[in-house]
Amino acid sequence: MAANKASVFWVAGVTVLVAALAAGPSVPVGAQESPPGESGCTVFDARGDTGDLGTTNPRVEDRADITQLCVDYGYALRVVVVVAQPTDPKSDPGWGDTGDSRVDFGFDTDDDADLELVASADGEDEVVVRDAANAQALCIAPFYALDTGYALEVSRNCLGADSVATTVRMVYDPAPAPTAGPLVTDTAPDTGFVPRVTRTPPAVPQPLADAAPAICSPDEENDTVDEAFQPVVFDAGDIVESCVQHGGSELRLTMRMRRPTDPQTEPIWRTRSVVAWDIDADNDLSEDFTALFTDTGVRLYAPDASDASDFCEGTPGFDGTLLIAHFPRPCLGSPGFVAVRPFSLFARVAQIEPDPPAAIDLFRFPGFGLLVGAPGATVPPQATGPVQEPTPPRNPVVPAPPPAGTEETGGTGQGVTVRTATGTATAPVVTQTSTSRLAVTGAAVVPIGWGLALTMGGALLVMASRRRAAVALVERGRWDVLPGSR
């Protein structure tokens, strides 16, 4: 991932940011009354109160003028900054390589009226949230543009508190390179913080009452690989089972890892880790949607999505064993049946900088699991792809010593748990024949069939881009209170 400006903050830079956010507005003089605000927003900032950054000179600039600040704390903390004239960081020259526009965020997590965490978003999809005292990188947070402004989402895992106060500063560069001119800024609230918000986490989604028992597919254990597709032991990223339950109104996806970890508490989730499901909704053996589970929630998107209508937010959960994602069936076009292909991409070390080594589990790549029908739907025979040679049985892996700071502890699985709507049953582990195009034999990656390099190299690029997509999604789910956002 390309480094962004926020990811190279040194302690001095964070100190300046903390002081600026704590200082409040540059120029509250001559402000005009804001129009009525949006429902759910706790701060309505006056119009016309922008000014030159670092001075007391007023300068009217709608592109820097915050009109509302909306803070909601559910599974993650979501901060929406409404601006009088929002711009697109991907195309506006005031952002990125030619400009110095940014949105600065500050968080008080212990009710002492001081900043404990800060983040500066310069338009990149990923923002580094840092300790305000020492600039330590604490987590990655998604930042994206809305029709009305900008949004940042920070996980409970990163914040470490269930009650948070927030302050924001918008900085816009109206004279980007090669021109030079003053930056224009506005702060909201004008003094202090947004009134503290207390977390209301969503309930853990339960099995669907209007559906047949879940269809569960086991995956062989200890089959994770690194970026070079060499064997690496990493239990937290090792998929051992994936289940699908297809109800009348919702789709329930679950994943069981060899060592379950809680996205809300485990440091390894702060480091760009993600589990996901490719979803085939028309039996053509290609993904029509991808569902992503990160520490900030679960989202569904179409691989060729071009606007917000292609994105949908689901309900995440972790019950101590399973990672759970529920999505409304209309998000997928209410298909009669689906098949899924799970995968995972985890950081093997709980660090943000430099980029940590990865552990990847390609569950049955490139094939899909069984078709799972909605209530009353007719499920057709499952399509089949080109005939592939069976993968040789997997030999035991002799793990290399883990890197310093690794989160993994290893472990062994004793059976395959088959989950139904009425209970669980544990069956002996059965040696399976994989449909993957590679077999990891403990010493080498063995190609099976044609196109290995293209297939696996492409898969890694796809997974990397999907993690970026996970933090760049512009879906407007139930958390958003702004109009035109659904």
C-alpha positions, 0 to 999 in steps of 0.5 A: 500500500502506498504511504500517505501523508497521515502515515508519516506523522512524527511526534512533532507533527502530532503535537502541532495537530493536538494543539491546533485541535485544542485551540478551537476556531481560527476565525469565528468572526462574521459568522452567519446562522446555519440552515436547519440541520440534518436529523441525528447530528449533534453539532450545527456549525455556523456558516461563514466562519472560515479563516486562514490557517494559523492566523486570525484573518477571516476568509470565506471558503465554502470548501472548508466550511463545516456546517454539521458534525454527526457522530454515531457509535455502534459497532464502530465510531462513525464521524460524518463531517458535513461541508458547505461545498464538499470536494472529491479528494480523488479528483480535486487538485486541492487534495493529494499530490498537488494540494494540502487539503485534509480533515483532522480528527481528535478524540477524548477517550477518558473524559479529561477534556484532552486528546488521546487519539488523533488522525489526519485524513488527506484523501487516502482511503486508509488513515492511521490513527495515532496516540496523541502523546507519542505518535504511535500508530494504533490502527487503520481507519477507513476514510471516504467522501460522501455527497455531503462531506467526509466520513471516518470510521474508527473501531472500538478495538482502536479507541479502547473506550465505550464513550468518546468525545470528538473534535474536527478541523477541516483544512482546504487548499484553494491554491494548490501547486504550482500556485501557493496561497494560504490554507483555509480552515474551520473547526467544529465544534468551535470550542471543546468537543462534540457531546460525548457519545456512548457506544450502542453495539449491535446485538450478535446476529442469531441463526435465522428462524425462517431458514433451513439449517446452515450448510457448512463446508470444512476447510483443511487446517494449517493451510495458510501461506505468506505473500510468496505463497509459501507455507506459514503457520498462523492459526488466527487466519486459518479458515476451518469452516464456512457456513451459509444460511439463506432465509426469506429476508436475510443471508447469514454467513459465518466463518470459523477460524482455527483460533477465534479472535474478537475483532473488537479486542484483538490487536491483530484486527487493527492491522488491515486484517480481513475475512471475506466471502465471494458470493456467486448468485447466478451459478456461473462460478464467478463472484457477483458480490464480495462481503468483507468483515473488518474491525469496523463492520461488514459490507457487501459490494459488487466487484464492478461497483461504480456508485453508492447504490452498489454497496450495502451494509450488514450486521456484524457479530462475534459469538466467541467462536464464529465471525458472523455477517448478516445481509438483507437479501435485497442487497444481493437482488434477492437471489434464489440461491447463492454459493460462497468462496471464503478467504482471509488476509491477516497481518501476522504481526500486530503492527501498523508501520512498517507493513506487517507480513501477511497470512492468507487462506484461500478457501477452495480457491478458485471454486465455490461451496455448495449452492444454498437456496432460499426458502421455497426456491428451486436450486439447480444443479451446481455448475462445474468448471474445467476438470482439475487434477486432485491435490495430493494430500497435505503433508504436515508443516514444520513451521518456521519460527514466527517473526518477533511480535507475532500474535499467533500461538498455534494450536490443533483442531480436533474435529469439524463442527457441523452447525444447524439451526437446532444445535451442533455436532462434532464429527471426526476430521476427514481428509479432503481432496482440495479443488485448489490449483495449488497444494502446499506440501510443507516445503514447496508450493506445487502447481496443479493444472495450468495458469498457477502464476497468473491465478495466484498472483492475481488472487493476491492482488485482488485480496490486497485491493479488496482490503483497500476497498474495505476501508474505501467503501462509500456505502451509506448503510443504517449508520448514516443520517444524511440524505441521499445516502442510501 
